[in-house]
Each structure stands twice: as C-alpha cells, then as structure tokens.
Amino acid sequence: MNIIVTGASRGIGYQAALKFAADPGNSVLVLSRNERGLKALERECLDRHPASRLLIHPFDLENLEAIAGELGNYIMELFDRVDILVNNAGLLVKKPIMKLNPEDVNRMMTVNFTAPMVLIRTLIPLLERAGASHVVNIGSMAGVQGSRKFMGLSAYSATKAALHILTECLAVEFAEAGVHFNALALGSVQTEMLGEAFPGLQAPLKDSEMAEFVYDFALNGQKYFNGKTIPVALSTP
C-alpha cells in the first residue's frame, strides 16, 4: 500500500508512521516542517524495521500553493496511487478571544483545515486510482458540538469543526469514486501539543496507544464508516 502521513515528526503522526512502515509491503511518505523530527523517525524506523520503505519529505503545509505545485508533482512521480492519507498535522494557539489576533486564526485555519483540503484535492486522481482508498482526518473533541469546551481554544475548536464538516461533505462528493473519508475526533492524548496547551495534565492515553487505533482505523475503518466524525476519547482533555 502507498500511505501518506502529515505531521509525522512527533506525537501520534510519528508513532502511526512507525506502525505503517513496519509492513515492508507499504511505502510510507511522511511530511512535516520539522526536518530533524523526520530524520529521527527515519533512523528509528530503519533500526526497528530494516526492510521498511519510509520516505521523509520536509514540507511546510502553510505553503498552500506548493501543496498543489511542488508537493503534488513530487507525489505524482513517487506513487501511481494513494491508498491511505492521514491528515494528522495540526496547529494549536491557545489564547482567549481578546488576545487572539487574525494571524493566529489564519495560521490555524490554514494548517488544520485549508491545507488538508488542498492536499486532498491535489491527490484525488491517485486516491481514485486506488479503488477503495481511505482519507483519515485527525480532528478533535474540541470541534464536536456539545462537547466540553476550554478557555483559549475558540479558534482551534472552530478549525477542527470545519475539518469534521469537510469530511462529511467530501464523502458525499466522492461517494461514486471509491474514496472514503472519515474524521477521528480525538480526546486527550499525551503529546507535546497537549503538554504545551495544558501544562502538567496527564492524559489517559500515550501517543503510541492512540497511534495504534489510528493505524487500525486507517486500514479497516472504511469498511464500516464513510463521512463520519467518530469520537475517540477517554477524557477531554
């Protein structure tokens, strides 16, 4: 299988990429702006699984034009199809609304919503060619209507809600093309992002544990779900 994971330099994306790459039959392309983190992932992957096919590609998803241009061309040359796309990259700026500036909001909307949308649009020909491909958008319980909300996460929550709705819409738009779309609304997971937003909080799940779920769902979830936002949470946060 050909698999792409964004935001793979740390946390859930890093751990999920290790899981995918453990199968020598998979070719796994990992993206992040953090080149050091990607190289660490590459080293660990080769140490654990010498036969793995993990390809690192440092890339800043805030560069929307380059997603459809340079990145799209690179992937088109690399793969003849894409079986799984995990849109895991995310940005969280925690500020109360009176201190939140338009630049903060625009950056979160770009990384959390617009970049996944542009990447999906760019890869649709390869996703369609796979026949039964699966796009997994990593959302958040913060963006689920009626869930508990937290001070300073208004814009972040809104961007994740937008990603959830995009998932539902694309499932309808590509229902006849064999491309499946689902979102996982994650609760608290012990990641660097959570630690930065909620210092001292101990989440009930480690990043490797949630990555196991993401891995299994990406492989099999499209057999049971399409166009769904699925809460995956023991606590919030």
DRENLUMVO-441099 format. One record per atom (N, C-alpha, C): residue number from 1; chain; atom name; y, x, z. Coordinates in steps of 0.2 Angstrom, whole numbers, plus 2048, in hexadecimal, padded with zeros to 3 digits. Example, Ala and Ser with C-alpha at 12.3 -4.5 7.8 and 13.67 -1.06 7.14 Angstrom:
! residues 2
1/A/N/7E4/842/827
1/A/CA/7EA/83E/827
1/A/C/7F0/842/827
2/A/N/7F5/840/823
2/A/CA/7FB/844/824
2/A/C/800/840/827
! end
This chain:
! residues 237
1/A/N/7FA/804/800
1/A/CA/800/800/800
1/A/C/806/804/800
2/A/N/80C/802/7FD
2/A/CA/812/805/7FD
2/A/C/817/801/802
3/A/N/819/805/807
3/A/CA/81D/802/80D
3/A/C/823/806/80E
4/A/N/828/802/80F
4/A/CA/82F/805/811
4/A/C/831/802/818
5/A/N/833/807/81C
5/A/CA/836/805/822
5/A/C/83D/808/823
6/A/N/842/804/825
6/A/CA/849/806/826
6/A/C/849/807/82D
7/A/N/84E/80C/82F
7/A/CA/850/80D/836
7/A/C/84A/810/83A
8/A/N/847/815/836
8/A/CA/840/818/839
8/A/C/841/81F/83D
9/A/N/847/820/83E
9/A/CA/848/827/842
9/A/C/847/826/849
10/A/N/846/820/84C
10/A/CA/845/820/853
10/A/C/843/819/855
11/A/N/840/818/85B
11/A/CA/83F/811/85D
11/A/C/839/80E/859
12/A/N/83A/807/858
12/A/CA/834/803/855
12/A/C/833/805/84E
13/A/N/838/807/84A
13/A/CA/837/809/843
13/A/C/833/810/843
14/A/N/835/814/847
14/A/CA/831/81B/848
14/A/C/82A/819/849
15/A/N/828/815/84E
15/A/CA/821/814/850
15/A/C/81E/810/84B
16/A/N/821/80B/848
16/A/CA/81E/807/843
16/A/C/81C/80C/83D
17/A/N/820/810/83B
17/A/CA/81F/815/835
17/A/C/819/819/837
18/A/N/818/81B/83D
18/A/CA/812/81F/83F
18/A/C/80C/81B/83E
19/A/N/80C/815/840
19/A/CA/806/810/83F
19/A/C/805/80F/837
20/A/N/809/80E/833
20/A/CA/808/80D/82C
20/A/C/805/813/829
21/A/N/808/819/82B
21/A/CA/806/81F/828
21/A/C/800/822/82A
22/A/N/7FD/81F/82F
22/A/CA/7F6/821/832
22/A/C/7F1/820/82C
23/A/N/7F2/81B/828
23/A/CA/7ED/819/823
23/A/C/7EF/81D/81D
24/A/N/7EB/822/81B
24/A/CA/7EC/826/815
24/A/C/7ED/822/80E
25/A/N/7EB/81C/80E
25/A/CA/7EC/818/808
25/A/C/7F3/815/807
26/A/N/7F7/816/80D
26/A/CA/7FE/814/80C
26/A/C/802/819/80A
27/A/N/807/817/806
27/A/CA/80D/81C/805
27/A/C/813/819/809
28/A/N/816/81C/80E
28/A/CA/81B/819/812
28/A/C/822/81D/811
29/A/N/827/819/80F
29/A/CA/82D/81C/80E
29/A/C/831/81A/814
30/A/N/834/81F/817
30/A/CA/838/81D/81D
30/A/C/840/81F/81C
31/A/N/844/81B/81E
31/A/CA/84B/81C/81D
31/A/C/84F/81C/824
32/A/N/854/820/824
32/A/CA/859/820/82A
32/A/C/85E/825/828
33/A/N/864/824/82B
33/A/CA/86A/828/82B
33/A/C/868/82F/82F
34/A/N/864/82E/834
34/A/CA/862/834/838
34/A/C/85D/838/835
35/A/N/85F/83D/832
35/A/CA/85A/842/82F
35/A/C/856/846/834
36/A/N/859/847/839
36/A/CA/855/84B/83E
36/A/C/84F/847/841
37/A/N/851/840/842
37/A/CA/84C/83C/845
37/A/C/846/83B/83F
38/A/N/848/83A/839
38/A/CA/843/83A/834
38/A/C/83E/840/833
39/A/N/841/846/834
39/A/CA/83D/84C/834
39/A/C/839/84C/83A
40/A/N/83B/84A/840
40/A/CA/836/84A/845
40/A/C/831/845/844
41/A/N/832/83F/841
41/A/CA/82D/83B/83F
41/A/C/828/83E/83A
42/A/N/82A/841/835
42/A/CA/826/845/831
42/A/C/821/84A/834
43/A/N/824/84E/838
43/A/CA/820/853/83C
43/A/C/81B/84F/840
44/A/N/81C/84A/844
44/A/CA/817/847/848
44/A/C/812/843/844
45/A/N/814/841/83E
45/A/CA/80F/83D/83A
45/A/C/80A/842/837
46/A/N/80D/848/835
46/A/CA/808/84D/832
46/A/C/804/850/837
47/A/N/806/851/83D
47/A/CA/802/853/843
47/A/C/7FC/84E/844
48/A/N/7FE/848/844
48/A/CA/7F9/843/846
48/A/C/7F4/841/840
49/A/N/7F7/841/83A
49/A/CA/7F4/83E/835
49/A/C/7F5/843/82F
50/A/N/7F2/849/82E
50/A/CA/7F3/84D/829
50/A/C/7F3/84B/822
51/A/N/7EF/845/821
51/A/CA/7EE/843/81A
51/A/C/7F3/83D/819
52/A/N/7F7/83C/81D
52/A/CA/7FC/836/81C
52/A/C/801/838/817
53/A/N/804/832/814
53/A/CA/809/833/80F
53/A/C/80F/82F/811
54/A/N/813/833/815
54/A/CA/819/831/818
54/A/C/81F/834/814
55/A/N/824/831/811
55/A/CA/829/833/80E
55/A/C/830/832/811
56/A/N/833/837/813
56/A/CA/83A/836/817
56/A/C/840/836/812
57/A/N/844/832/813
57/A/CA/84A/831/80E
57/A/C/850/830/812
58/A/N/854/835/814
58/A/CA/85A/833/818
58/A/C/85F/82F/814
59/A/N/862/82A/817
59/A/CA/866/825/813
59/A/C/86A/821/818
60/A/N/870/820/817
60/A/CA/875/81C/81B
60/A/C/875/815/818
61/A/N/872/810/81B
61/A/CA/872/809/818
61/A/C/879/806/818
62/A/N/87E/809/81B
62/A/CA/885/806/81B
62/A/C/888/807/814
63/A/N/885/80C/810
63/A/CA/887/80D/809
63/A/C/884/808/805
64/A/N/886/802/804
64/A/CA/883/7FC/801
64/A/C/882/7FE/7F9
65/A/N/887/801/7F6
65/A/CA/887/802/7EF
65/A/C/881/807/7ED
66/A/N/880/80C/7F2
66/A/CA/87A/811/7F1
66/A/C/874/80D/7F2
67/A/N/873/808/7F5
67/A/CA/86D/805/7F6
67/A/C/86A/802/7EF
68/A/N/86E/7FF/7EC
68/A/CA/86D/7FC/7E5
68/A/C/86D/802/7E0
69/A/N/870/807/7E1
69/A/CA/871/80D/7DC
69/A/C/86C/812/7DE
70/A/N/86E/818/7E2
70/A/CA/86A/81E/7E3
70/A/C/863/81C/7E6
71/A/N/863/818/7EC
71/A/CA/85D/816/7EF
71/A/C/859/812/7EB
72/A/N/85B/80D/7E8
72/A/CA/857/809/7E3
72/A/C/854/80D/7DE
73/A/N/857/811/7DB
73/A/CA/854/815/7D5
73/A/C/84F/81A/7D8
74/A/N/850/81D/7DE
74/A/CA/84B/821/7E1
74/A/C/845/81D/7E3
75/A/N/845/817/7E5
75/A/CA/83F/814/7E7
75/A/C/83C/811/7E1
76/A/N/83F/80F/7DB
76/A/CA/83C/80D/7D5
76/A/C/838/813/7D2
77/A/N/83B/819/7D3
77/A/CA/837/81F/7D0
77/A/C/831/820/7D4
78/A/N/831/81F/7DB
78/A/CA/82C/821/7E0
78/A/C/826/81C/7E0
79/A/N/828/815/7DF
79/A/CA/823/810/7E0
79/A/C/823/80C/7DA
80/A/N/81D/809/7D8
80/A/CA/81C/804/7D3
80/A/C/81C/7FD/7D6
81/A/N/81C/7FD/7DC
81/A/CA/81C/7F6/7E0
81/A/C/81D/7F8/7E7
82/A/N/820/7F3/7EB
82/A/CA/821/7F3/7F2
82/A/C/81D/7EE/7F5
83/A/N/818/7EF/7FA
83/A/CA/814/7EA/7FD
83/A/C/817/7E8/803
84/A/N/81A/7EC/807
84/A/CA/81D/7EA/80D
84/A/C/824/7EE/80E
85/A/N/829/7EA/810
85/A/CA/830/7EC/812
85/A/C/832/7EA/819
86/A/N/833/7EF/81D
86/A/CA/835/7ED/824
86/A/C/83C/7EF/825
87/A/N/840/7EA/825
87/A/CA/847/7EB/826
87/A/C/849/7EC/82E
88/A/N/848/7F2/830
88/A/CA/848/7F3/838
88/A/C/84F/7F6/83A
89/A/N/853/7F9/835
89/A/CA/859/7FC/837
89/A/C/85E/7F7/83A
90/A/N/861/7F9/840
90/A/CA/866/7F5/843
90/A/C/86B/7F9/846
91/A/N/871/7F5/847
91/A/CA/877/7F8/84B
91/A/C/879/7F3/850
92/A/N/87A/7F6/856
92/A/CA/87D/7F2/85B
92/A/C/883/7F5/85E
93/A/N/889/7F1/85E
93/A/CA/88F/7F3/862
93/A/C/890/7EE/867
94/A/N/88F/7F0/86D
94/A/CA/890/7EB/873
94/A/C/897/7EB/875
95/A/N/89B/7E6/874
95/A/CA/8A2/7E5/876
95/A/C/8A3/7DE/877
96/A/N/8A7/7DC/87C
96/A/CA/8AA/7D5/87D
96/A/C/8AE/7D4/877
97/A/N/8AF/7CD/875
97/A/CA/8B2/7CB/86F
97/A/C/8B9/7CE/86F
98/A/N/8BD/7CE/875
98/A/CA/8C4/7D1/875
98/A/C/8C4/7D8/873
99/A/N/8BF/7DC/874
99/A/CA/8BF/7E3/872
99/A/C/8BC/7E5/86B
100/A/N/8B9/7E0/869
100/A/CA/8B5/7E1/862
100/A/C/8BA/7E1/85D
101/A/N/8BA/7E6/859
101/A/CA/8BE/7E6/853
101/A/C/8BB/7E5/84C
102/A/N/8BE/7E3/847
102/A/CA/8BB/7E1/841
102/A/C/8B6/7E7/83E
103/A/N/8B8/7ED/83F
103/A/CA/8B4/7F3/83D
103/A/C/8AD/7F2/840
104/A/N/8AD/7F1/847
104/A/CA/8A6/7F0/84A
104/A/C/8A2/7EB/847
105/A/N/8A5/7E5/846
105/A/CA/8A2/7DF/843
105/A/C/89F/7E1/83C
106/A/N/8A4/7E4/838
106/A/CA/8A2/7E5/831
106/A/C/89C/7EA/831
107/A/N/89C/7EF/835
107/A/CA/896/7F4/835
107/A/C/890/7F1/837
108/A/N/890/7EC/83C
108/A/CA/88A/7E9/83E
108/A/C/887/7E4/839
109/A/N/88C/7E0/836
109/A/CA/88A/7DC/831
109/A/C/887/7E0/82B
110/A/N/88A/7E5/829
110/A/CA/887/7E9/824
110/A/C/880/7EC/825
111/A/N/87F/7EF/82B
111/A/CA/878/7F2/82C
111/A/C/873/7EC/82E
112/A/N/875/7E7/831
112/A/CA/870/7E2/834
112/A/C/86F/7DD/82F
113/A/N/874/7DB/82A
113/A/CA/873/7D6/826
113/A/C/873/7D8/81E
114/A/N/879/7DA/81C
114/A/CA/87B/7DC/815
114/A/C/876/7E1/812
115/A/N/875/7E6/816
115/A/CA/871/7EC/813
115/A/C/869/7E9/812
116/A/N/866/7E6/817
116/A/CA/860/7E3/815
116/A/C/860/7DE/80F
117/A/N/865/7DA/80F
117/A/CA/865/7D6/809
117/A/C/866/7D9/802
118/A/N/86A/7DF/802
118/A/CA/86B/7E2/7FC
118/A/C/864/7E6/7FA
119/A/N/861/7E9/800
119/A/CA/85B/7ED/7FF
119/A/C/856/7E8/7FC
120/A/N/855/7E2/7FF
120/A/CA/850/7DD/7FC
120/A/C/851/7DC/7F5
121/A/N/858/7DA/7F3
121/A/CA/85A/7D8/7ED
121/A/C/858/7DE/7E8
122/A/N/859/7E4/7EA
122/A/CA/858/7EA/7E6
122/A/C/850/7EB/7E4
123/A/N/84C/7E9/7EA
123/A/CA/845/7EA/7E9
123/A/C/841/7E4/7E7
124/A/N/844/7DF/7E5
124/A/CA/840/7D9/7E3
124/A/C/83B/7DA/7DE
125/A/N/83D/7DE/7D8
125/A/CA/838/7DF/7D3
125/A/C/832/7E2/7D5
126/A/N/833/7E7/7DA
126/A/CA/82D/7EB/7DD
126/A/C/829/7E6/7E2
127/A/N/82D/7E2/7E5
127/A/CA/829/7DD/7EA
127/A/C/825/7D8/7E6
128/A/N/828/7D6/7E1
128/A/CA/825/7D1/7DD
128/A/C/81E/7D4/7D9
129/A/N/81F/7DA/7D8
129/A/CA/819/7DD/7D4
129/A/C/813/7DE/7D9
130/A/N/815/7DE/7DF
130/A/CA/80F/7DF/7E4
130/A/C/80B/7D9/7E5
131/A/N/80D/7D3/7E3
131/A/CA/809/7CD/7E3
131/A/C/809/7C9/7E9
132/A/N/809/7CC/7EF
132/A/CA/809/7C9/7F5
132/A/C/80D/7CD/7FA
133/A/N/813/7CF/7F9
133/A/CA/816/7D4/7FD
133/A/C/819/7D0/803
134/A/N/81B/7D4/808
134/A/CA/81E/7D2/80E
134/A/C/824/7D5/810
135/A/N/82A/7D2/811
135/A/CA/830/7D5/814
135/A/C/830/7D2/81B
136/A/N/831/7D7/81F
136/A/CA/831/7D6/827
136/A/C/838/7D8/829
137/A/N/83C/7D3/82B
137/A/CA/843/7D5/82D
137/A/C/843/7D5/835
138/A/N/845/7DA/838
138/A/CA/845/7DB/83F
138/A/C/84B/7D8/842
139/A/N/84B/7D2/845
139/A/CA/850/7CE/847
139/A/C/851/7CF/84F
140/A/N/853/7CB/852
140/A/CA/854/7CB/85A
140/A/C/855/7C4/85D
141/A/N/852/7C4/863
141/A/CA/853/7BE/867
141/A/C/85A/7BC/868
142/A/N/85F/7C1/868
142/A/CA/866/7C0/868
142/A/C/868/7BC/863
143/A/N/865/7BB/85D
143/A/CA/867/7B7/857
143/A/C/863/7B1/857
144/A/N/860/7AF/85C
144/A/CA/85C/7A8/85C
144/A/C/860/7A3/85F
145/A/N/861/79D/85C
145/A/CA/865/798/85F
145/A/C/862/796/865
146/A/N/866/795/86B
146/A/CA/863/792/871
146/A/C/860/798/876
147/A/N/85F/79E/873
147/A/CA/85D/7A3/878
147/A/C/862/7A6/87C
148/A/N/860/7A9/881
148/A/CA/865/7AC/886
148/A/C/86A/7B1/883
149/A/N/870/7B0/884
149/A/CA/875/7B5/881
149/A/C/878/7B9/886
150/A/N/87B/7BF/884
150/A/CA/87E/7C4/888
150/A/C/885/7C6/886
151/A/N/889/7C8/88B
151/A/CA/890/7CA/88A
151/A/C/890/7D1/886
152/A/N/894/7D0/881
152/A/CA/895/7D6/87C
152/A/C/891/7D6/876
153/A/N/88C/7D1/875
153/A/CA/888/7D1/870
153/A/C/889/7CB/86B
154/A/N/88F/7C9/86B
154/A/CA/891/7C3/866
154/A/C/890/7C5/85F
155/A/N/893/7CA/85D
155/A/CA/893/7CC/856
155/A/C/88C/7CE/854
156/A/N/889/7D2/858
156/A/CA/882/7D4/857
156/A/C/87D/7CE/856
157/A/N/87E/7CA/85B
157/A/CA/87A/7C4/85A
157/A/C/87B/7C0/854
158/A/N/881/7BF/852
158/A/CA/882/7BC/84C
158/A/C/87F/7BF/846
159/A/N/87F/7C6/845
159/A/CA/87D/7C9/840
159/A/C/875/7C8/83F
160/A/N/872/7C8/845
160/A/CA/86B/7C7/845
160/A/C/869/7C0/843
161/A/N/86D/7BB/845
161/A/CA/86C/7B4/843
161/A/C/86D/7B4/83C
162/A/N/871/7B7/839
162/A/CA/872/7B7/832
162/A/C/86C/7BA/82E
163/A/N/869/7BF/831
163/A/CA/863/7C2/82E
163/A/C/85D/7BD/82E
164/A/N/85D/7B9/834
164/A/CA/857/7B4/835
164/A/C/858/7AF/82F
165/A/N/85E/7AC/82E
165/A/CA/85F/7A7/829
165/A/C/85E/7AA/822
166/A/N/860/7B0/821
166/A/CA/85F/7B3/81A
166/A/C/857/7B3/819
167/A/N/853/7B5/81E
167/A/CA/84C/7B5/81E
167/A/C/849/7AE/81B
168/A/N/84C/7A9/81E
168/A/CA/849/7A2/81D
168/A/C/84B/7A0/815
169/A/N/851/7A2/814
169/A/CA/854/7A0/80D
169/A/C/850/7A4/807
170/A/N/84F/7AB/809
170/A/CA/84B/7AF/803
170/A/C/844/7AC/803
171/A/N/841/7AA/808
171/A/CA/83A/7A8/807
171/A/C/83A/7A2/803
172/A/N/83F/79D/802
172/A/CA/83F/798/7FE
172/A/C/841/79B/7F7
173/A/N/845/79F/7F6
173/A/CA/848/7A2/7F0
173/A/C/842/7A5/7EC
174/A/N/83E/7A8/7F0
174/A/CA/838/7AC/7EC
174/A/C/831/7AA/7EE
175/A/N/831/7A3/7EF
175/A/CA/82B/7A0/7F1
175/A/C/825/7A1/7EB
176/A/N/828/7A0/7E5
176/A/CA/823/7A0/7DF
176/A/C/822/7A7/7DD
177/A/N/825/7AC/7E0
177/A/CA/824/7B3/7DE
177/A/C/81F/7B8/7E2
178/A/N/81D/7B5/7E7
178/A/CA/818/7B8/7EB
178/A/C/81B/7BD/7F0
179/A/N/821/7BC/7F1
179/A/CA/825/7C1/7F6
179/A/C/826/7BC/7FC
180/A/N/823/7BF/802
180/A/CA/824/7BB/808
180/A/C/829/7BE/80D
181/A/N/82D/7BA/810
181/A/CA/832/7BD/815
181/A/C/831/7BA/81C
182/A/N/831/7BE/821
182/A/CA/831/7BC/828
182/A/C/835/7C0/82C
183/A/N/838/7BD/831
183/A/CA/83C/7C1/836
183/A/C/839/7C1/83D
184/A/N/839/7C7/840
184/A/CA/836/7C7/847
184/A/C/83D/7C8/84C
185/A/N/83E/7C3/850
185/A/CA/843/7C3/855
185/A/C/841/7C6/85B
186/A/N/842/7CC/85C
186/A/CA/840/7D0/861
186/A/C/843/7CF/868
187/A/N/840/7CF/86D
187/A/CA/843/7D0/874
187/A/C/844/7D7/876
188/A/N/843/7D8/87D
188/A/CA/845/7DE/87F
188/A/C/83F/7E3/87E
189/A/N/841/7E9/87B
189/A/CA/83C/7EE/87A
189/A/C/840/7F5/87C
190/A/N/83C/7F9/87F
190/A/CA/83F/7FF/882
190/A/C/840/804/87C
191/A/N/846/804/879
191/A/CA/849/808/874
191/A/C/84F/80B/876
192/A/N/852/810/872
192/A/CA/858/813/874
192/A/C/85E/80E/873
193/A/N/85D/809/86E
193/A/CA/862/804/86D
193/A/C/863/800/873
194/A/N/85D/7FE/876
194/A/CA/85E/7FA/87C
194/A/C/861/7FD/882
195/A/N/85F/804/882
195/A/CA/861/808/888
195/A/C/869/809/887
196/A/N/86B/809/881
196/A/CA/872/80A/880
196/A/C/876/804/882
197/A/N/873/7FE/880
197/A/CA/876/7F8/881
197/A/C/876/7F5/889
198/A/N/870/7F7/88C
198/A/CA/86F/7F4/893
198/A/C/86C/7FA/897
199/A/N/870/7FF/899
199/A/CA/86E/805/89C
199/A/C/86A/803/8A3
200/A/N/865/806/8A4
200/A/CA/861/805/8AA
200/A/C/85C/800/8A9
201/A/N/85C/7FC/8A4
201/A/CA/857/7F6/8A3
201/A/C/850/7F9/8A1
202/A/N/84B/7F6/8A4
202/A/CA/844/7F8/8A2
202/A/C/841/7F2/89F
203/A/N/840/7F3/898
203/A/CA/83D/7EE/894
203/A/C/836/7ED/895
204/A/N/833/7E7/894
204/A/CA/82C/7E6/895
204/A/C/827/7EA/890
205/A/N/82A/7EB/88A
205/A/CA/826/7EE/885
205/A/C/829/7F5/883
206/A/N/824/7FA/881
206/A/CA/827/800/87E
206/A/C/827/7FF/877
207/A/N/82B/804/874
207/A/CA/82C/803/86D
207/A/C/826/804/869
208/A/N/821/808/86B
208/A/CA/81A/808/868
208/A/C/816/802/868
209/A/N/817/7FE/86E
209/A/CA/814/7F8/86E
209/A/C/816/7F3/86A
210/A/N/81D/7F2/869
210/A/CA/820/7EE/864
210/A/C/81E/7F0/85D
211/A/N/81E/7F6/85C
211/A/CA/81D/7F9/855
211/A/C/816/7F7/853
212/A/N/811/7F6/858
212/A/CA/80A/7F4/856
212/A/C/80A/7ED/854
213/A/N/80E/7E9/857
213/A/CA/80F/7E2/855
213/A/C/812/7E1/84E
214/A/N/818/7E5/84D
214/A/CA/81B/7E5/846
214/A/C/816/7E7/841
215/A/N/812/7ED/842
215/A/CA/80E/7EF/83D
215/A/C/808/7EA/83B
216/A/N/805/7E7/840
216/A/CA/800/7E2/83F
216/A/C/803/7DC/83B
217/A/N/809/7DA/83D
217/A/CA/80D/7D4/83A
217/A/C/80E/7D5/833
218/A/N/811/7DB/832
218/A/CA/813/7DD/82B
218/A/C/80D/7DD/826
219/A/N/807/7DF/829
219/A/CA/801/7DF/825
219/A/C/7FE/7D8/824
220/A/N/7FF/7D4/829
220/A/CA/7FB/7CD/829
220/A/C/7FF/7C7/829
221/A/N/805/7C8/82C
221/A/CA/809/7C2/82E
221/A/C/80A/7BD/828
222/A/N/80B/7C0/822
222/A/CA/80C/7BC/81C
222/A/C/807/7B7/81A
223/A/N/801/7B8/81D
223/A/CA/7FB/7B4/81C
223/A/C/7FC/7AD/820
224/A/N/800/7AD/825
224/A/CA/801/7A7/829
224/A/C/808/7A5/829
225/A/N/80D/7A9/827
225/A/CA/814/7A7/828
225/A/C/818/7A9/822
226/A/N/81D/7A5/820
226/A/CA/822/7A7/81B
226/A/C/829/7A3/81D
227/A/N/82E/7A7/81D
227/A/CA/835/7A4/81E
227/A/C/836/7A2/826
228/A/N/832/7A6/82A
228/A/CA/832/7A4/831
228/A/C/836/7AA/835
229/A/N/839/7A8/83A
229/A/CA/83C/7AC/83F
229/A/C/838/7AB/846
230/A/N/834/7B0/847
230/A/CA/82F/7B0/84D
230/A/C/832/7B4/853
231/A/N/833/7B0/858
231/A/CA/834/7B4/85F
231/A/C/82F/7B8/861
232/A/N/830/7BF/863
232/A/CA/82B/7C3/865
232/A/C/82F/7C6/86B
233/A/N/82E/7C3/871
233/A/CA/832/7C5/877
233/A/C/82E/7C3/87D
234/A/N/82E/7C8/882
234/A/CA/82C/7C7/889
234/A/C/832/7C5/88D
235/A/N/838/7C8/88B
235/A/CA/83E/7C7/88F
235/A/C/844/7C9/88A
236/A/N/84A/7C6/88C
236/A/CA/850/7C7/888
236/A/C/856/7C8/88C
237/A/N/858/7CE/88D
237/A/CA/854/7D4/88C
237/A/C/850/7D5/891
! end
